[in-house]
């Protein structure tokens, strides 16, 4: 018997994976190096540098895989019939 999957709405899934990815970056890099991966633009919005964005995206992928391994998935997979 396949375990039940828990589907999370898109905005919550993006928020959770993003928060976890950002946390992992901060833990991995430490405060000094994390600060090198972000900048504040002219609108006072925090952004990642190109290198920081690539690292963040990789951590989002990792967090998505980890959640999937425990059957927590994005609601789009419900429409895909998974």
Residue pairs with C-beta under 8 A, 6 or more apart in sequence:
3 71
4 71
5 71
5 72
5 73
5 77
5 82
6 71
6 72
6 73
7 73
7 74
7 75
7 77
7 78
8 16
8 72
8 73
8 74
8 75
9 75
10 74
10 75
10 76
13 74
13 75
16 63
16 67
17 60
17 63
17 64
17 67
18 60
20 59
20 63
21 56
21 59
21 60
21 62
21 63
22 56
22 59
24 59
24 62
24 63
25 34
25 37
25 52
25 55
25 56
25 59
26 34
29 37
36 49
36 52
37 48
37 49
37 51
37 52
37 55
38 46
38 47
38 48
38 49
38 52
39 46
39 47
39 49
40 46
40 47
41 47
47 53
48 55
48 56
64 74
67 73
73 82
